[in-house]
Amino acid sequence: MIQLYWSPRSRSFSAIWLLEEAGLPYERVLTDITTGAQKAPEYLAINPMGKVPGLKDGDAALGEAAAICAYIADRYPETDLAPAATDPLRARYLQWLFFSPSCIEPALIQLFTKLEVPSSTASWGSATQTFDVLDAALQKGPWILGEKFSAADIMLGSGLNFAVRMFKMVPPRPSFDAYIDRCAARPAFQRAEKIAAG
């Protein structure tokens, strides 16, 4: 059985939402980051960065939320959370699946720390560019791939919900509010919120 290593009120939310959307049986293994459980050698064998979430599926073990999304969507194609490798939408899916950890999270760190990084050298460009690009993409909706909901929406929806609604680090925009509302209306999102709240 799939085991999800998680901690309440953490970045585990996206992996919980993913598994709730997937409808696969899984076991939640509490890894309480407030007690340092993520630094235990057994857990570091799963995610050597000592962060949550982490996932075990038989002999496979991995950390990083976007990697977990990619793994589950590909390993269990019956979940219909990713376009097939031969589908032209696959390229856009991969771009947006990794946009959250590659662009949104660094942009949030830039905003939070007020760190000045030249956009020519920052892999995410700038916080303004990141959110302008996402705004333009979400205006096409309803999901990042159009009519098809995917694991990329889980990563983007989690990141935007965190940035706009939970911590108010990014000002709301009509496309962001409408997208977050669509995400939050999904039953799997609602179940994940209750679980992640601890």
VENSULCOR-V30847 format. One record per helix or strand of 2 or more residues. SS is the DSSP state (hx for helix, st for strand). FROM is the first residue (numbers start at 1). TO is the last residue. If there is no record, write none. Layout:
ss: <SS/SS>
from: <FROM/FROM>
to: <TO/TO>
This chain:
ss: <st/hx/st/hx/hx/st/st/hx/hx/hx/hx/hx/st/hx/hx/hx>
from: <2/13/26/37/41/54/60/65/77/89/99/127/145/151/174/187>
to: <6/22/30/39/44/57/63/75/79/97/113/138/146/166/184/196>
